[in-house]
Amino acid sequence: MNLWLILTLLVILGFIIVESYVMRNNTSKRDKINFFLTLHRITIQRQALRVEDVISLAGFVFIVLLGLLIAGSRFSISLETGADAQVLMTPKIAEQIIRKESVDLVQEKAVSNNVQSVTDGFSVLNARNLVLDETPYRSYEENVFDAIPARIVDHIQWEAEDFMIPVGQKVLGDNASGGIAVRALKSDNVIGDLAVSDPTTLQRAGRYKVHFKLKFSDSTQNNVVARIHIVDEHEGQSLFVKEVRGIDFDKSNEYQYIDGSYIREYVGSTQIRIEYLGVGDLYFDKVEIEPISLESKIYENLQFYADVPDVDASNGITRLASSVTDIPGRIAFGPYDDSVGEGRYQARFRMKVADNTRNQRVALIDVSSNGKGFTPDYRDIFADDFSESGVYQDFVLTFDKPADGYLDFRVYYYGVTDLSFDTVRLYRFQ
């Protein structure tokens, strides 16, 4: 109940108690100003009104109205504050909470998060009134982007801060490798991928050991608190899944290694996902994958992705990643444009596939920036997300750009079917 309403009711109750006391200890003088005796005299005894009666009635009505006015104003303020809170929790903010990745490091022991989702004066609250301008603000053809195939790495050592962080947050930690970890707190009220690795690493066929350095807040918890996934998106294969429980940790709030192993039958991409289930506080520091035994084949002369003629492309040229001759990798990244001003933008990636019948990931698109407070956005594209085979289609990312920093648009190719990348067109909200 509203605090001011309670105080008002207490004032009125106090008035009634005082009046009752006066009535109980009635004298001729007190009788002149007692509300209840006045009311009794007028209604029951039907006596004529006196000046003292009018003063008593008016005083009581004044006290009641004043109390209701104070309570009403405070209750109105409370409702207005609640309305503002509802306005702030827009779908976009909810999306950014699920996908948040703060580039500013915060202290590990901090108990509250800054919910300002955009820095340098551009707030999501102001952005809710913006309208998308359908005239392209920038257009980047395929020839302004660089490309590089995935690397073959037998022994992997990745720090948590190098991962994409959909629901986690980078934090400083004395016991973390390099002093930085990624965490998700129960109080964040989020469920999803704590960390996802960039799938630009290939591994040869063989057997591997894996070690994840994690920390959890309650080592007595018997529930599953996290799931670790290692997947080969190129082959559409899950290589490793491990459910982690609180009792898997020897001590609460201390880092330890969660170990496992897996077998890979073919050369392919390696992507790691750590899934947070919203139970307790989970910290991820680093992962190491080391080979136990490997195939003897050596891969050389890895092919880059070709720019080829295409009459349907914007400038008659498209970047083709072939499922026959190319391997997975980053077919486009750049152009590191630092001339884009502060504001909300929509990026449209124009692509097509040779076969849209397969329910497998064919590409990962994302936008990043070195601007302070920028929240990266990304999307997995499946082959059957395309309406037709061989027809270009736009895929959209929406983001808020701070005043400083460049923009980097990236397309990763998984190798499921031929993928053609044409342009990225940038649109601005006005």
C-alpha positions in Angstrom: 0.0 0.0 0.0 1.2 3.6 -0.7 3.1 5.0 2.3 1.5 8.4 2.1 -2.0 6.9 2.0 -1.2 5.0 5.2 0.1 8.2 6.9 -3.1 10.0 5.8 -5.3 7.3 7.3 -3.3 7.4 10.5 -3.9 11.2 10.7 -7.7 10.7 10.3 -7.7 7.9 12.8 -5.8 10.1 15.3 -8.4 12.8 14.8 -11.2 10.3 15.5 -9.4 9.1 18.7 -9.0 12.6 20.0 -12.6 13.5 19.3 -13.8 10.2 21.0 -11.7 11.1 24.0 -13.3 14.6 24.2 -16.7 13.1 23.9 -16.0 10.6 26.7 -14.8 13.4 29.0 -17.5 15.7 28.0 -17.7 19.2 29.5 -19.7 22.2 28.4 -16.6 23.7 26.7 -15.5 20.5 25.0 -19.0 19.9 23.9 -18.8 23.1 21.8 -16.1 21.7 19.4 -16.6 17.9 19.5 -17.6 16.6 16.1 -19.4 13.4 17.2 -21.5 15.3 19.8 -22.3 17.8 17.2 -23.4 15.1 14.8 -25.4 13.4 17.5 -27.1 16.6 18.5 -28.1 17.5 14.9 -29.2 14.0 13.6 -30.6 12.4 16.7 -31.7 15.2 19.0 -32.6 17.4 16.0 -31.3 20.5 17.6 -30.6 23.7 15.7 -27.1 24.3 14.2 -24.8 26.6 16.2 -21.7 28.5 15.1 -19.6 25.9 17.0 -21.3 23.1 15.2 -20.4 24.6 11.8 -16.8 25.0 12.8 -16.6 21.4 14.0 -18.1 20.0 10.9 -16.0 22.2 8.6 -12.8 21.2 10.5 -13.5 17.5 10.1 -14.3 17.8 6.4 -11.2 19.9 5.8 -9.0 17.2 7.5 -10.5 14.4 5.5 -10.2 16.3 2.1 -6.7 17.3 2.9 -5.7 13.7 3.7 -7.4 12.4 0.5 -5.7 15.1 -1.6 -2.2 14.2 -0.3 -2.8 10.5 -0.8 -4.2 11.0 -4.2 -1.3 13.1 -5.4 1.2 10.6 -4.1 -0.7 7.7 -5.7 -0.8 9.6 -9.0 3.0 10.1 -8.8 3.4 6.4 -8.2 1.3 5.5 -11.2 3.2 7.9 -13.4 6.5 6.4 -12.3 5.2 2.9 -13.0 4.1 4.1 -16.5 7.5 5.4 -17.2 9.0 2.1 -16.2 6.7 0.3 -18.6 7.6 2.7 -21.4 11.3 2.0 -20.8 10.8 -1.7 -21.1 10.2 -1.7 -24.8 10.6 -4.8 -27.0 13.9 -3.4 -28.3 15.3 -3.1 -24.7 14.1 -6.6 -23.9 15.9 -7.8 -27.1 19.1 -6.0 -26.1 18.9 -7.4 -22.6 18.8 -11.0 -24.0 21.7 -10.1 -26.4 23.7 -7.6 -24.3 27.5 -7.4 -24.6 29.0 -4.5 -22.7 32.3 -3.4 -24.1 32.9 -1.4 -20.9 34.3 -3.7 -18.1 32.5 -3.6 -14.7 33.7 -4.8 -11.4 33.0 -8.4 -10.7 31.5 -7.6 -7.3 29.1 -5.0 -8.6 25.5 -5.9 -7.6 23.6 -3.6 -10.1 23.8 -3.0 -13.8 23.5 0.2 -15.7 20.4 -0.3 -17.9 21.3 2.6 -20.2 21.5 0.6 -23.4 22.9 3.4 -25.6 25.5 5.9 -24.6 26.5 9.5 -25.6 23.1 10.9 -25.3 21.1 8.7 -27.7 18.6 6.8 -25.5 16.2 4.1 -26.4 13.4 6.1 -24.7 13.9 8.8 -27.3 14.3 6.3 -30.1 10.8 4.9 -29.7 9.4 7.9 -31.7 11.8 7.4 -34.6 10.6 6.5 -38.1 12.7 4.5 -40.6 13.8 6.5 -43.6 13.5 4.1 -46.6 16.2 6.1 -48.5 19.5 4.3 -48.1 21.9 6.2 -45.8 24.9 4.2 -47.0 25.4 1.3 -49.5 28.4 -1.0 -49.3 29.0 -3.3 -52.3 30.8 -6.6 -52.0 34.1 -5.2 -53.3 34.6 -3.0 -50.2 34.7 -6.1 -47.9 37.6 -8.3 -47.2 37.4 -12.1 -46.9 39.3 -14.8 -45.3 38.7 -18.6 -44.9 38.5 -20.3 -41.6 41.8 -21.4 -40.1 42.7 -25.0 -39.2 43.8 -25.0 -35.5 44.6 -28.3 -33.7 45.1 -26.8 -30.2 42.5 -24.1 -29.3 42.8 -21.7 -26.4 40.1 -19.1 -26.2 39.5 -16.5 -23.5 35.8 -15.7 -22.6 36.2 -12.1 -23.6 36.8 -13.2 -27.2 33.3 -14.7 -27.5 30.1 -13.2 -28.6 28.0 -12.6 -25.5 24.3 -12.7 -26.1 23.1 -12.7 -22.4 26.4 -12.4 -20.5 28.5 -9.4 -19.4 32.2 -8.9 -19.3 33.5 -8.4 -15.8 36.8 -7.9 -14.1 37.9 -10.7 -11.8 41.1 -11.3 -9.8 41.0 -15.0 -10.3 40.1 -15.0 -14.0 42.6 -15.6 -16.7 43.8 -12.3 -17.9 41.7 -10.6 -15.2 38.5 -10.8 -17.4 35.5 -13.2 -17.3 32.0 -13.4 -18.6 29.1 -13.8 -16.2 25.3 -14.1 -16.0 23.5 -13.4 -12.7 20.3 -14.9 -11.5 19.1 -11.4 -10.7 19.5 -10.5 -14.5 16.4 -12.7 -15.2 17.8 -14.0 -18.5 18.1 -17.4 -20.1 20.1 -18.2 -23.2 23.7 -18.3 -24.5 26.2 -16.9 -22.1 28.9 -17.0 -24.7 29.2 -18.1 -28.3 32.5 -18.5 -30.1 33.3 -17.1 -33.6 33.0 -20.1 -35.9 36.1 -19.2 -38.0 38.2 -22.1 -36.7 38.4 -25.5 -38.4 39.6 -28.7 -36.8 40.9 -31.9 -38.5 39.3 -35.3 -37.9 40.4 -36.8 -34.6 39.8 -37.1 -30.9 39.9 -34.1 -28.6 39.9 -33.2 -24.9 38.2 -30.0 -23.7 38.5 -28.0 -20.5 36.1 -25.2 -19.5 37.1 -22.9 -16.7 33.8 -22.0 -14.9 32.6 -20.7 -11.5 29.1 -21.1 -9.9 27.5 -19.5 -6.9 26.1 -22.6 -5.2 27.9 -26.0 -5.2 25.0 -27.6 -3.4 22.6 -27.1 -6.3 21.6 -30.4 -7.8 19.8 -28.8 -10.8 21.3 -28.3 -14.2 22.8 -24.8 -14.2 24.4 -24.7 -17.7 24.8 -26.7 -20.9 28.0 -26.7 -22.9 27.7 -27.3 -26.7 30.5 -27.9 -29.3 29.0 -28.0 -32.8 30.2 -28.4 -36.3 27.9 -26.2 -38.4 29.6 -27.2 -41.6 28.5 -30.8 -41.2 25.4 -30.0 -39.2 26.7 -32.1 -36.4 26.7 -31.8 -32.6 30.1 -32.9 -31.4 29.8 -32.5 -27.6 27.0 -31.7 -25.1 27.5 -31.6 -21.4 25.0 -30.7 -18.7 26.7 -28.9 -15.7 25.1 -29.1 -12.3 25.9 -27.1 -9.2 27.2 -30.2 -7.4 29.8 -30.6 -10.2 31.7 -27.7 -8.5 33.9 -28.5 -5.4 33.3 -25.1 -3.9 30.9 -22.3 -4.4 32.2 -19.1 -6.1 35.6 -20.7 -7.0 36.8 -21.4 -10.5 37.4 -25.0 -11.6 37.7 -26.9 -14.8 34.8 -28.9 -16.3 36.3 -31.5 -18.6 35.1 -33.7 -21.4 36.1 -35.2 -24.7 34.7 -35.7 -28.2 35.5 -37.3 -31.6 35.4 -35.5 -34.9 35.0 -37.7 -38.0 35.6 -35.0 -40.6 37.4 -31.7 -40.9 35.0 -28.9 -40.1 34.2 -25.7 -38.2 34.3 -25.6 -34.4 31.8 -23.4 -32.5 31.3 -23.4 -28.8 28.2 -22.3 -27.0 27.7 -22.1 -23.2 24.0 -22.0 -22.4 22.9 -20.3 -19.1 19.7 -21.6 -17.6 19.0 -18.8 -15.1 19.8 -20.8 -12.0 22.3 -19.1 -9.7 25.3 -16.9 -10.8 27.5 -18.4 -13.6 31.0 -17.2 -14.6 33.0 -18.4 -17.7 36.7 -17.6 -17.9 38.3 -19.6 -20.7 38.3 -22.9 -22.7 41.1 -25.1 -24.0 40.7 -27.9 -26.6 43.7 -30.1 -27.1 44.0 -33.0 -29.6 44.5 -36.6 -28.3 44.9 -38.1 -31.8 44.5 -36.6 -35.3 44.3 -37.6 -38.9 47.6 -37.2 -40.8 46.2 -35.2 -43.8 47.6 -31.7 -44.1 45.4 -29.0 -45.7 47.1 -26.4 -47.9 46.2 -23.8 -50.5 42.8 -23.0 -48.9 40.7 -21.1 -51.5 39.4 -17.6 -51.0 35.9 -16.7 -52.0 35.5 -15.4 -55.6 33.8 -12.2 -56.8 31.9 -13.4 -59.9 29.6 -11.8 -62.5 25.9 -11.9 -61.5 23.2 -10.0 -63.5 20.9 -9.9 -60.4 23.6 -8.3 -58.2 23.5 -4.5 -57.5 26.6 -3.8 -59.5 26.7 -6.9 -61.6 29.2 -8.6 -59.3 28.6 -10.9 -56.3 30.8 -12.7 -53.8 30.3 -16.4 -54.1 31.1 -19.0 -51.5 30.9 -22.4 -53.0 30.0 -25.5 -51.1 32.2 -27.6 -53.5 35.4 -25.6 -53.7 35.4 -23.3 -50.6 35.6 -24.0 -46.9 33.7 -22.2 -44.1 35.0 -18.8 -43.2 34.4 -15.1 -43.1 33.4 -14.2 -46.7 32.9 -10.5 -45.9 34.0 -8.1 -43.1 34.5 -4.4 -43.0 34.4 -1.7 -44.3 35.2 0.0 -40.9 33.3 3.1 -41.8 33.9 5.8 -39.1 31.8 8.5 -40.9 28.4 7.2 -39.7 27.0 9.5 -37.1 25.2 8.7 -33.8 21.7 7.3 -34.1 19.6 4.2 -34.7 20.2 2.2 -37.9 19.0 -0.8 -39.8 21.4 -2.8 -41.9 20.1 -5.0 -44.7 22.3 -7.8 -45.9 21.4 -8.9 -49.4 22.2 -12.6 -50.1 20.9 -15.6 -51.9 21.5 -19.4 -51.7 21.6 -22.2 -54.3 19.4 -24.5 -52.3 16.8 -23.3 -49.8 15.4 -26.7 -48.8 17.8 -27.5 -46.0 17.1 -26.6 -42.4 20.8 -25.9 -41.6 22.7 -22.8 -40.9 24.3 -21.3 -44.0 25.5 -17.9 -42.7 26.0 -15.8 -39.6 25.6 -12.0 -40.0 26.6 -9.5 -37.4 27.5 -5.9 -36.9 30.1 -4.7 -34.5 31.9 -1.4 -33.6 34.7 -0.1 -31.5 32.4 2.8 -30.3 32.0 3.1 -26.6 28.9 1.4 -25.3 28.0 -0.2 -28.7 25.9 -3.4 -28.4 26.7 -5.8 -31.1 23.8 -7.6 -32.9 23.9 -10.9 -34.9 21.7 -13.4 -36.6 22.0 -17.0 -37.7 20.6 -17.5 -41.3 19.3 -21.0 -42.2 19.0 -22.1 -45.8 15.3 -22.4 -45.5 15.0 -18.8 -44.3 15.2 -17.9 -48.0 11.9 -17.8 -49.7 13.3 -19.1 -53.0 16.5 -20.7 -54.2 18.6 -18.4 -56.4 16.8 -15.2 -55.5 18.3 -12.4 -53.5 16.7 -11.6 -50.1 17.4 -9.0 -47.4 18.2 -10.0 -43.8 17.9 -7.2 -41.2 19.9 -6.2 -38.1 18.9 -3.1 -36.1 21.3 -1.4 -33.8 22.2 1.9 -32.0 25.4 3.7 -33.1 27.2 5.9 -30.5 28.9 9.1 -31.7 32.4 7.6 -31.9 33.8 4.4 -33.6 33.5 2.6 -36.9 31.1 0.0 -38.2 32.1 -3.5 -39.2 29.6 -5.7 -41.0 30.5 -9.4 -41.2 29.2 -12.5 -43.0 30.4 -15.9 -42.0 29.8 -18.9 -44.3 29.1 -22.4 -42.9 29.4 -24.3 -46.2 26.0 -25.9 -46.4 25.1 -24.7 -49.9 26.4 -22.0 -52.3 26.0 -18.6 -50.8 26.1 -15.3 -52.8 26.7 -12.0 -50.9 25.8 -8.8 -52.7 25.5 -5.7 -50.5 24.9 -4.2 -47.1 22.5 -1.2 -47.2 22.3 1.0 -44.2 19.1 2.9 -43.3 18.7 5.5 -40.7 15.8 6.2 -38.3 14.7 9.9 -38.3 
